[in-house]
Amino acid sequence: MLRIQKKSDGGITKLLLSGRIEANYIACLRSAMSDGGAPKTLDLGEVTLIDLDAVRFLIECEDAGIELAQCPSYVRQWVLCERAESVRSEPSRTG
């Protein structure tokens, strides 16, 4: 189960996430992110489990300028590995 709490401090919106971030919760998370002001930070300090789809979603968030705060080290490592894998699998542009 994923719990999402939204906190706003002036112009900065933070989503506090706790529990499991799995593929079936990504749509709910996207909805929470688009409701009101776009979040600038996802606080992952209380995340206990994550799957591959969620890792890819977090990569999209970072690419869009959203900070991943208090990101557990295993999640950060997985994000880095997945980024490296996507770079390796891109077709060569030499030609």
N, C-alpha and C positions, 0 to 999 in steps of 0.2 A: 504494500500500500504506500502511496505517495501522499504526503501532506504538503500543501502549498500555503504559505502565509505571505501576504503582500504588505510591505512597509514603505511608506513614502516619507522622505525627509526633504522638504522643499521641492526642488526639481528632480531629485534622484529617487527612483523607485527600485526597491530591492525585493526579490522573491526569495524567501527562506524556504528551502526544500528539506524535507526529512523523510527518511524511509527509503523505499526502493524506487529507482527511476528505471522503468522498463518500457518497452515499445508501446504497450497498450496505454501508457499514461502520457505519451508525448503529445497527443492531440489535446488533452486536458491542460497540459503545461503551455502549449502554444496559445490556447484560449486565454489562460491567465495572463500570459505575456502581452496579448493584444488588447486586453480589457483595461481601458484607461491609458495612462501614460506608459510608453514602452520602457521596460526595465533596463537599467544600466548595469545591474549586478544580479547574478544568481549566486546565492549563498548555499554552498554544498556541505557545510560543516556537519550536518546531521544525516547525510546520505549514507546508507548502509550497504546498498547493493546497486549495481548498474549493469545494463546489458549493452551489446554492441550497437544497437539502434540508438540507444541513449547517448553513447559516446559520440557517435556521428552527429547527433543533434547538438551536443555541447560544442563540437567543433564548428558547426554552422553558427552557433550563438557567438563564439569567440570571433569568428571571421566577420560577424556583423557588428563587432565592437562591444559586445556584452562581456563584462568581467565575470570570471568564475572565481568567486571569493571562497576562502577556506576549503579549497578543493582537496579532498583526501589524496594522499600520495599515490595510491593505487589507481585512482581515476586519472590523475595527471599523467602518470606513466602510460596508461592505456591510450589517452588522447595523443601523446607524443608518438607512440608506436603506430597508431592508426594514421596519423598525419604522414609519417615516414612511409608507410605502406602505400598510401594513395599516391605519393610522389613517385615511388618505384613503379607503380602500375600504370602511370600515365604514358600514352604513346610517345615515342621519340619524335621530336620536331625537326630532326635532321632530314634532309631529303634531297 
